[in-house]
Amino acid sequence: MTSVFPPAERGRVLGLNVSAVYVGLSLGPFLGGFLTQQFGWRSIFLANVPAGIVALFFIVRRLKGEWAEARGERFDTGGALIYAVSLVSVMYGLTLLPGRSGILLVLFGLLWIGAFILWELKAPSPLLDMNLFTTNITFSMSNVAALINYSATFAVTFLISLYLQYIKGFTPQHAGTVLIAQPIVMAALSPLAGRLSDRIEPRIVASLGMGCTALGLALFTLLNEQTRLCSSSRTW
C-alpha cells in the first residue's frame, strides 16, 4: 500500500487498512464462538478455506500495483521455504508442549529461523531485508514496539475468552459476543489515528496509543469471579 499511495496519504490509507483488519477481528470472536458451539472447534479452521480462496481471487484480480517497487527482482523461493518450515515446526511444536516431541520441534524450528536469517543476509532479493534492523534504528524500535503491543492486546482475547467461559460460565457464542467490543473500538479509531499521523509526528500518536493500551490492560488486573459484565444490578 505504501508503494501505490503518496507519502501524504499513507497514514490515512494504512489507517483504513488497519480498520478493515479489525472489522474482521470484530467478526472473529462472534463467528468463532458460534462455529465452536454449533459445529465444534475444528470448524473454525475449515471456515478459513473458502475465505482464503475469496481473498486470493481478489488479490490476483485487483492488486495490480502490489509489486511496483520490486520490478525485476526474483522471488526469494528459498527464503520462503525455509521460513515456512521454521514457522510450521515452531507452531506445531508449541501445541505438543510440554512433551519431548514438542520441545524437539520447537528447537528444530528455531534452528531453521537461524538458517532463515543467514539465508536472507546473503540473498540478492531477500524476502526480508535483515539489514533494515541494523541500519534503521527507527524501523527496529517500531517493530519492537509493535511486537510488545500486539503480544499484549492479542493475549487479552485469549485470556478473557477463558475467563468468560471457565470463570463466568459463558457459552463460547456468548463469550465471543462480549469480545467484539475491543476490535470494534479499534476499527472505529484506526482511520482517525491514520489521519492524525499525517498531520502530527507519528511517534507522538503511537506513544499516546500505547499509553492508553497500557492503562486499559492495567484495569484487567481488577477482574475477579464477582466482576459484573455491566453496571446493572444483575450479575452475569
C-alpha positions in Angstrom: 0.0 0.0 0.0 2.9 2.4 0.7 4.1 1.7 -2.9 1.0 2.9 -4.6 0.0 5.9 -2.4 1.9 9.1 -1.9 3.6 9.8 1.5 1.0 12.5 2.4 -1.8 9.9 2.2 -0.1 6.9 3.7 -1.3 7.4 7.2 -5.0 7.6 6.1 -4.6 4.6 3.9 -2.8 2.5 6.5 -5.5 3.5 9.0 -8.2 2.3 6.7 -6.3 -0.9 6.2 -6.0 -1.5 10.0 -9.7 -0.7 10.3 -10.5 -3.4 7.8 -8.4 -5.8 9.7 -10.2 -5.1 13.0 -13.6 -5.3 11.3 -12.5 -8.9 10.5 -11.4 -9.3 14.1 -14.7 -8.0 15.3 -16.5 -10.8 13.4 -13.9 -13.3 14.6 -14.9 -13.8 18.2 -18.6 -13.9 17.4 -18.4 -16.2 14.4 -15.7 -18.3 16.2 -17.9 -18.7 19.2 -20.9 -19.6 17.0 -19.0 -22.2 15.0 -17.4 -23.7 18.1 -20.7 -24.1 19.9 -22.7 -25.3 16.8 -20.1 -27.3 14.9 -17.0 -27.9 17.1 -13.7 -26.0 17.3 -12.3 -27.7 14.1 -14.9 -25.8 12.0 -13.0 -22.6 12.7 -10.1 -23.8 10.7 -12.2 -25.2 7.9 -14.0 -21.9 7.6 -10.7 -20.2 6.6 -10.5 -22.3 3.4 -13.3 -20.6 1.5 -12.4 -17.2 3.0 -8.8 -17.7 1.8 -9.9 -18.7 -1.7 -12.0 -15.5 -2.0 -9.1 -13.3 -0.7 -6.7 -15.0 -3.2 -9.2 -14.3 -6.1 -9.3 -10.6 -5.3 -5.5 -10.4 -4.8 -4.9 -11.8 -8.2 -7.6 -9.8 -10.0 -7.4 -6.5 -8.2 -3.9 -5.8 -6.8 -2.1 -4.7 -9.9 0.4 -2.3 -8.2 1.4 -4.5 -5.2 5.0 -5.1 -6.5 5.6 -1.7 -8.0 8.9 -1.3 -6.1 10.1 -4.9 -6.8 10.2 -4.9 -10.6 13.0 -7.1 -12.0 13.6 -8.8 -8.6 13.3 -12.6 -8.4 11.0 -14.1 -5.7 13.0 -15.5 -2.8 11.8 -19.1 -3.1 14.5 -20.5 -0.8 13.8 -18.0 1.9 10.1 -18.6 1.7 10.5 -22.4 2.1 12.9 -22.0 5.0 10.5 -19.6 6.7 7.6 -22.0 6.1 9.5 -24.9 7.7 10.5 -22.9 10.7 7.1 -21.5 11.3 5.3 -24.8 11.0 7.8 -26.5 13.3 7.6 -23.9 16.0 3.8 -23.5 15.9 3.1 -27.3 15.8 5.8 -27.9 18.4 4.1 -25.4 20.8 0.9 -27.4 20.6 2.7 -30.5 21.8 4.4 -28.9 24.8 5.5 -30.0 27.4 6.1 -33.3 25.6 9.5 -34.2 24.4 8.4 -34.1 20.7 7.1 -30.6 21.2 10.4 -29.4 22.7 12.4 -31.0 19.8 10.1 -29.5 17.2 10.4 -26.0 18.7 14.2 -26.3 18.9 14.2 -27.6 15.3 12.1 -24.6 14.2 14.4 -22.2 16.0 17.4 -23.7 14.1 15.5 -23.0 10.9 14.8 -19.5 11.9 18.6 -19.0 12.3 19.1 -20.5 8.9 16.5 -18.1 7.5 18.4 -15.1 8.9 21.6 -16.4 7.4 20.0 -17.0 4.0 18.3 -13.6 4.0 21.7 -11.9 4.7 23.1 -13.4 1.5 20.1 -13.5 -0.8 20.2 -11.0 -3.7 16.5 -10.2 -3.4 15.7 -11.2 0.2 12.2 -11.9 1.4 13.0 -9.8 4.5 16.0 -7.4 4.3 17.8 -8.1 7.6 20.0 -5.0 7.1 17.0 -2.8 8.0 17.3 -3.9 11.6 20.9 -2.7 11.9 20.9 0.3 9.7 17.5 1.8 10.5 17.0 2.2 14.3 13.6 3.8 13.9 12.4 0.7 11.9 13.9 -1.7 14.5 12.3 0.1 17.5 9.0 0.4 15.7 8.9 -3.3 15.2 9.8 -3.9 18.9 7.0 -1.6 20.0 4.6 -3.3 17.6 5.6 -6.7 18.9 5.1 -5.7 22.5 1.7 -4.1 21.7 0.3 -7.0 19.7 1.6 -9.6 22.2 -0.3 -7.8 24.9 -3.5 -7.0 23.1 -3.9 -10.3 21.3 -3.2 -12.2 24.6 -6.2 -10.3 26.0 -8.6 -12.0 23.6 -7.3 -15.5 24.6 -7.2 -14.9 28.3 -10.5 -13.1 28.5 -12.2 -15.8 26.5 -11.0 -18.4 29.1 -12.1 -16.1 31.9 -15.6 -15.6 30.5 -16.1 -19.3 29.8 -14.4 -21.0 32.7 -14.9 -18.4 35.5 -18.1 -16.7 34.4 -19.7 -19.8 32.8 -20.5 -18.2 29.5 -21.1 -20.2 26.3 -18.5 -19.9 23.5 -21.0 -17.9 21.5 -21.8 -15.5 24.4 -18.2 -15.0 25.2 -17.4 -14.2 21.5 -20.2 -11.6 21.5 -18.6 -9.9 24.5 -15.2 -9.9 22.9 -16.4 -8.0 19.9 -16.1 -4.7 21.9 -12.3 -4.5 21.6 -11.9 -4.8 17.8 -14.9 -2.6 17.1 -13.3 0.3 19.0 -10.0 -0.4 17.2 -11.8 -0.5 13.8 -13.6 2.8 14.6 -10.5 4.7 15.8 -7.8 3.4 13.3 -8.8 5.7 10.4 -8.7 8.7 12.8 -5.3 7.7 14.1 -4.1 7.3 10.5 -5.3 10.8 9.6 -3.6 12.2 12.8 -0.3 10.6 11.8 -0.4 12.5 8.5 -0.6 15.8 10.4 1.2 15.1 13.7 4.5 13.3 14.3 3.6 9.6 14.1 5.7 8.7 17.2 3.6 11.0 19.3 0.3 9.4 18.1 1.8 5.9 18.6 3.1 6.7 22.1 -0.3 8.1 23.2 -2.0 5.0 21.8 0.5 2.7 23.7 -0.2 4.7 26.9 -4.0 4.2 26.5 -3.4 0.5 25.8 -1.3 0.1 28.9 -3.9 1.8 31.1 -6.6 -0.5 29.6 -4.5 -3.6 30.3 -3.9 -2.5 33.9 -7.6 -2.3 34.5 -7.9 -6.1 33.8 -6.0 -6.8 37.0 -9.2 -5.8 38.8 -11.2 -8.7 37.4 -12.3 -11.5 39.7 -15.1 -14.1 39.8 -17.5 -11.4 41.2 -16.9 -8.9 38.4 -20.1 -7.9 36.7 -20.5 -7.7 32.9 -22.4 -4.4 33.1 -23.2 -1.8 35.7 -26.8 -3.0 36.3 -27.8 -4.9 39.4 -27.7 -8.2 37.5 -24.6 -10.3 37.9 -23.7 -12.4 35.0 
